[in-house]
């Protein structure tokens, strides 16, 4: 789990590093540069805009694991030196320029995604972004910056669940095809969910929207479950000698209240916790070790990594990337262990 101690250590490393750089830069410095009143960018601030921007991210599921001291901001910048305003982003299908997602950890930038909208991103724009990030990471005026290089992939070792199994079971597992693709069901760590600002966080927005979509998709099934549960309650009420008119009226009132709940969130009186437990938000774990995102290039000192995408470039602090990978591995091992514990019940009476 992403513990408080781990967060403190990482924060100290960021603050002691290149605080003037784009990765490792303070929010105030970043926004003072980008949000000039004469020729700067525009920030998406309302809930609807933030939700849309989050769900357009190709890596949005990973936001569920971001430490509790992170915040995500979204910006739009025109493709020239003119001021961007709200009128420029009203028609999202007609955007022309850059959309930027920045993740701040303790108000320090640890990840930045520059996405080109409208016109396709050019090789010159990609090279320019790489050069700016490279130069910004210099620690001294006369120091030569670390150079970009293609990554050298190293295959990650797949951890084994720490449970007792029979010798024959282990031999049978060894005969099966080796797992090449690992998928983890993304769950928000309890430490993050219990944080003060969780309800307004990106992870909370994602979970709320995913639960709403799940409820819409499974409306009939959830309603049928609630109807069956209500029928069972009525049958039990009839069989109880102590059943009273008041108790039956209370049960009916409760059922009626459940049926009138907003269809935007749930159906049939299914609680938010039930919906969350049933959600399957699957995310592939990269084959390479030490990365949650995968990356194309990294600086020679491995301080910053870059993932080249068809429409943009993602930059991420390598320590933050490794932190998220550790959480993915912890979550996968927990779920893998639970599956191995459950197989006997699944095969009961066979």
C-alpha positions as CSV (number, residue, x, y, z in Angstrom):
1,X,0.0,0.0,0.0
2,X,1.1,3.6,-0.5
3,X,1.9,4.4,3.1
4,X,2.3,7.8,4.7
5,X,6.0,7.1,5.2
6,X,6.4,6.4,1.5
7,X,4.6,9.6,0.5
8,X,6.8,11.6,2.9
9,X,10.0,10.1,1.4
10,X,8.9,10.8,-2.2
11,X,7.8,14.3,-1.3
12,X,11.2,15.1,0.2
13,X,12.9,13.8,-2.9
14,X,10.8,16.1,-5.1
15,X,11.4,19.2,-3.0
16,X,15.1,18.6,-2.8
17,X,15.3,18.2,-6.6
18,X,15.0,20.6,-9.5
19,X,12.1,22.6,-8.2
20,X,12.3,25.0,-11.2
21,X,11.9,22.3,-13.8
22,X,8.7,21.4,-15.6
23,X,8.6,18.0,-13.9
24,X,9.4,18.8,-10.3
25,X,7.9,22.3,-10.6
26,X,5.5,23.9,-8.2
27,X,1.9,24.4,-9.2
28,X,2.2,28.1,-8.7
29,X,5.2,28.4,-11.0
30,X,3.6,26.2,-13.6
31,X,0.3,28.1,-13.7
32,X,2.0,31.5,-13.5
33,X,3.8,30.6,-16.7
34,X,0.9,28.9,-18.5
35,X,-2.0,31.0,-17.4
36,X,-0.8,34.5,-18.5
37,X,-3.7,36.9,-18.7
38,X,-2.5,38.2,-22.1
39,X,-1.5,35.1,-24.0
40,X,-1.9,32.1,-21.7
41,X,-4.1,29.0,-21.5
42,X,-7.5,28.2,-20.1
43,X,-8.1,25.9,-17.1
44,X,-11.0,23.4,-16.9
45,X,-12.4,23.9,-13.4
46,X,-16.1,22.8,-13.2
47,X,-17.0,19.2,-12.3
48,X,-18.5,18.4,-15.7
49,X,-15.4,19.5,-17.6
50,X,-13.0,17.7,-15.3
51,X,-15.1,14.5,-15.6
52,X,-15.0,14.7,-19.4
53,X,-11.3,15.3,-19.4
54,X,-10.6,12.4,-17.0
55,X,-12.6,10.0,-19.1
56,X,-10.8,11.1,-22.3
57,X,-7.4,10.1,-20.7
58,X,-6.0,6.8,-22.1
59,X,-4.7,5.9,-18.7
60,X,-7.6,7.1,-16.5
61,X,-7.9,3.9,-14.6
62,X,-4.5,4.5,-13.1
63,X,-5.8,7.6,-11.4
64,X,-7.6,5.3,-9.0
65,X,-4.2,4.5,-7.4
66,X,-2.7,8.0,-7.2
67,X,-1.6,8.8,-3.6
68,X,-4.0,10.9,-1.5
69,X,-1.8,14.0,-1.7
70,X,-2.1,14.2,-5.5
71,X,-4.4,16.5,-7.5
72,X,-5.1,16.6,-11.2
73,X,-5.6,19.7,-13.3
74,X,-6.6,20.2,-16.9
75,X,-5.7,23.0,-19.2
76,X,-6.2,24.1,-22.8
77,X,-3.7,26.2,-24.8
78,X,-4.1,27.5,-28.3
79,X,-1.5,26.5,-30.9
80,X,0.0,30.0,-31.0
81,X,0.8,32.9,-28.7
82,X,-2.8,34.2,-28.3
83,X,-5.0,34.0,-25.2
84,X,-7.3,31.0,-24.8
85,X,-10.7,31.6,-23.3
86,X,-13.8,29.7,-22.4
87,X,-15.3,30.3,-25.9
88,X,-12.4,28.3,-27.4
89,X,-13.4,25.1,-25.6
90,X,-17.2,25.2,-25.8
91,X,-17.3,23.1,-28.9
92,X,-15.1,20.2,-27.9
93,X,-15.3,18.4,-31.3
94,X,-13.8,21.5,-32.9
95,X,-10.8,22.1,-30.5
96,X,-7.6,23.3,-32.1
97,X,-4.6,23.4,-29.9
98,X,-3.3,21.6,-26.8
99,X,-5.0,19.9,-23.9
100,X,-2.7,19.4,-20.9
101,X,-3.2,17.1,-17.9
102,X,-0.9,17.7,-14.9
103,X,-0.7,15.6,-11.8
104,X,0.6,17.5,-8.8
105,X,1.9,15.6,-5.8
106,X,2.0,17.9,-2.7
107,X,1.6,20.8,-5.2
108,X,4.7,19.6,-7.2
109,X,4.4,18.4,-10.8
110,X,5.1,14.7,-11.2
111,X,3.3,13.9,-14.4
112,X,2.3,16.0,-17.5
113,X,0.5,14.9,-20.6
114,X,0.5,17.1,-23.6
115,X,-2.2,16.1,-26.1
116,X,-2.6,17.8,-29.5
117,X,-6.2,18.4,-30.6
118,X,-7.4,19.3,-34.1
119,X,-4.3,19.1,-36.2
120,X,-2.1,16.0,-35.8
121,X,1.0,16.4,-33.6
122,X,4.2,16.9,-35.7
123,X,7.6,15.4,-35.2
124,X,8.9,18.9,-34.6
125,X,6.4,19.4,-31.8
126,X,7.4,16.1,-30.2
127,X,11.1,16.9,-30.4
128,X,10.4,20.4,-29.0
129,X,8.6,19.0,-25.9
130,X,11.4,16.5,-25.3
131,X,14.0,19.3,-25.6
132,X,12.1,21.6,-23.2
133,X,11.8,18.9,-20.6
134,X,15.5,17.8,-21.0
135,X,16.8,21.4,-20.6
136,X,14.5,22.1,-17.7
137,X,16.1,19.2,-15.7
138,X,19.5,20.7,-15.6
139,X,20.7,21.3,-12.0
140,X,23.2,23.9,-12.9
141,X,23.6,26.7,-15.4
142,X,26.7,25.2,-17.1
143,X,25.7,21.5,-16.6
144,X,25.1,19.4,-19.6
145,X,21.5,18.0,-19.3
146,X,20.9,14.2,-19.3
147,X,20.1,12.9,-22.7
148,X,17.0,11.1,-24.0
149,X,17.5,7.5,-24.8
150,X,15.3,4.6,-25.9
151,X,14.4,2.5,-22.9
152,X,16.0,-0.9,-22.3
153,X,13.0,-3.2,-21.4
154,X,13.5,-5.6,-18.6
155,X,10.9,-8.4,-18.1
156,X,9.2,-8.2,-14.8
157,X,9.1,-11.3,-12.5
158,X,5.6,-12.4,-11.7
159,X,5.2,-12.8,-7.9
160,X,3.8,-16.0,-6.6
161,X,0.9,-16.0,-4.1
162,X,2.0,-17.0,-0.6
163,X,-0.5,-19.7,0.2
164,X,0.0,-23.4,0.9
165,X,-1.0,-25.8,-2.0
166,X,-0.4,-29.4,-2.6
167,X,2.6,-30.7,-4.6
168,X,0.3,-32.1,-7.3
169,X,-1.5,-28.7,-7.6
170,X,1.9,-27.0,-8.1
171,X,2.9,-29.5,-10.7
172,X,-0.4,-29.0,-12.6
173,X,0.1,-25.2,-12.5
174,X,3.6,-25.6,-14.0
175,X,2.1,-27.5,-17.0
176,X,-0.2,-24.6,-17.8
177,X,0.8,-21.9,-20.3
178,X,2.7,-19.1,-18.6
179,X,0.7,-16.0,-18.1
180,X,1.8,-13.3,-20.6
181,X,-0.9,-10.7,-19.9
182,X,-1.7,-9.8,-16.3
183,X,-4.9,-7.8,-15.6
184,X,-5.7,-6.3,-12.3
185,X,-9.1,-5.1,-11.0
186,X,-8.4,-1.5,-10.0
187,X,-9.5,-0.7,-6.4
188,X,-8.9,2.5,-4.6
189,X,-6.7,1.9,-1.5
190,X,-8.5,2.4,1.8
191,X,-5.9,5.1,2.8
192,X,-6.9,7.2,-0.2
193,X,-10.7,6.7,0.3
194,X,-10.5,7.8,3.9
195,X,-8.7,11.0,3.1
196,X,-10.4,14.3,3.8
197,X,-10.6,15.5,0.2
198,X,-11.5,12.1,-1.4
199,X,-15.1,13.1,-2.3
200,X,-13.8,15.9,-4.6
201,X,-10.9,13.9,-6.0
202,X,-10.4,12.5,-9.5
203,X,-10.7,8.9,-8.2
204,X,-14.0,9.7,-6.6
205,X,-15.3,11.2,-9.8
206,X,-14.2,8.0,-11.7
207,X,-15.9,5.7,-9.2
208,X,-19.1,7.6,-9.2
209,X,-19.3,7.6,-13.0
210,X,-18.4,4.0,-13.3
211,X,-21.1,3.0,-10.7
212,X,-23.6,5.1,-12.6
213,X,-22.7,3.3,-15.9
214,X,-22.7,-0.1,-14.2
215,X,-26.2,0.6,-12.8
216,X,-27.5,1.7,-16.2
217,X,-26.1,-1.3,-17.9
218,X,-27.5,-3.7,-15.3
219,X,-30.8,-2.0,-14.6
220,X,-33.0,-5.0,-15.2
221,X,-30.7,-7.4,-13.3
222,X,-30.5,-5.1,-10.3
223,X,-34.2,-4.5,-10.3
224,X,-34.9,-8.2,-10.5
225,X,-32.6,-8.8,-7.5
226,X,-34.4,-6.2,-5.5
227,X,-37.8,-7.7,-6.4
228,X,-36.7,-11.1,-5.3
229,X,-35.3,-9.8,-2.1
230,X,-38.6,-7.9,-1.4
231,X,-40.7,-11.1,-2.2
232,X,-38.5,-13.0,0.3
233,X,-39.1,-10.4,2.9
234,X,-42.8,-10.5,2.4
235,X,-42.8,-14.3,2.6
236,X,-40.9,-14.2,5.8
237,X,-43.2,-11.6,7.2
238,X,-46.2,-13.8,6.5
239,X,-44.6,-16.8,8.3
240,X,-43.7,-14.8,11.4
241,X,-46.4,-15.0,14.0
242,X,-45.2,-11.8,15.5
243,X,-45.5,-9.9,12.3
244,X,-47.6,-6.8,12.7
245,X,-49.3,-4.3,10.4
246,X,-46.8,-1.7,11.4
247,X,-43.8,-3.9,10.4
248,X,-45.4,-4.7,7.0
249,X,-46.1,-1.1,6.3
250,X,-42.5,-0.2,7.2
251,X,-41.2,-2.8,4.7
252,X,-43.5,-1.5,2.0
253,X,-42.5,2.1,2.6
254,X,-38.8,1.1,2.4
255,X,-39.4,-0.8,-0.9
256,X,-41.2,2.2,-2.3
257,X,-38.4,4.5,-1.2
258,X,-35.9,2.3,-2.9
259,X,-37.9,2.3,-6.1
260,X,-38.0,6.1,-6.3
261,X,-34.2,6.5,-5.9
262,X,-32.5,8.4,-8.7
263,X,-31.9,6.3,-11.8
264,X,-28.7,8.3,-12.4
265,X,-26.9,6.3,-9.7
266,X,-28.5,3.0,-8.8
267,X,-31.6,0.8,-9.3
268,X,-33.6,-1.4,-7.1
269,X,-32.2,0.0,-3.8
270,X,-28.7,-1.4,-4.5
271,X,-26.2,0.6,-2.3
272,X,-23.2,2.4,-3.7
273,X,-20.9,-0.1,-1.8
274,X,-22.6,-3.0,-3.5
275,X,-22.1,-1.4,-6.9
276,X,-18.5,-0.7,-6.2
277,X,-17.9,-4.3,-5.0
278,X,-19.3,-5.6,-8.3
279,X,-17.3,-3.2,-10.6
280,X,-14.6,-4.7,-12.7
281,X,-12.2,-1.9,-13.8
282,X,-9.5,-3.9,-15.4
283,X,-6.1,-2.6,-16.2
284,X,-3.2,-4.3,-17.9
285,X,0.1,-4.4,-15.9
286,X,3.0,-3.6,-18.3
287,X,5.3,-6.5,-19.0
288,X,8.3,-4.4,-18.1
289,X,9.3,-4.0,-14.5
290,X,9.1,-0.8,-12.5
291,X,6.5,1.1,-14.6
292,X,2.8,1.5,-14.4
293,X,2.4,3.3,-17.7
294,X,5.1,1.8,-19.9
295,X,7.4,4.3,-21.6
296,X,9.2,4.9,-24.8
297,X,12.2,7.0,-23.8
298,X,13.9,8.0,-20.6
299,X,16.6,10.5,-19.6
300,X,20.0,8.9,-19.2
301,X,19.8,9.4,-15.4
302,X,16.3,7.9,-15.4
303,X,14.8,10.9,-13.6
304,X,12.1,11.4,-16.2
305,X,10.3,9.0,-18.6
306,X,8.4,9.8,-21.7
307,X,5.6,7.8,-23.4
308,X,5.0,8.8,-27.0
309,X,1.4,8.4,-28.1
310,X,-0.3,9.0,-31.4
311,X,-1.6,12.4,-30.4
312,X,0.7,13.5,-27.6
313,X,3.5,12.9,-25.1
314,X,3.3,11.9,-21.5
315,X,6.2,12.8,-19.1
316,X,6.4,11.2,-15.7
317,X,8.8,11.3,-12.8
318,X,10.3,7.8,-12.6
319,X,9.9,7.6,-8.8
320,X,6.2,8.3,-9.1
321,X,5.9,5.7,-11.9
322,X,7.6,3.1,-9.8
323,X,5.4,4.0,-6.8
324,X,2.2,3.3,-8.8
325,X,3.7,0.1,-10.2
326,X,4.4,-1.2,-6.7
327,X,0.7,-0.5,-5.8
328,X,-0.5,-2.4,-8.9
329,X,1.7,-5.4,-8.0
330,X,0.4,-5.4,-4.4
331,X,-3.2,-5.2,-5.6
332,X,-2.6,-8.0,-8.2
333,X,-0.9,-10.3,-5.7
334,X,-3.8,-9.8,-3.3
335,X,-6.4,-10.6,-5.9
336,X,-4.4,-13.6,-7.2
337,X,-4.1,-15.0,-3.7
338,X,-7.8,-14.6,-3.2
339,X,-8.5,-16.5,-6.4
340,X,-6.3,-19.3,-5.4
341,X,-7.9,-19.5,-2.0
342,X,-11.4,-19.6,-3.7
343,X,-10.8,-22.4,-6.2
344,X,-11.7,-25.1,-3.7
345,X,-15.1,-23.6,-3.0
346,X,-15.6,-23.2,-6.8
347,X,-14.9,-26.9,-7.3
348,X,-16.9,-28.1,-4.3
349,X,-18.7,-31.4,-4.9
350,X,-16.9,-32.1,-8.2
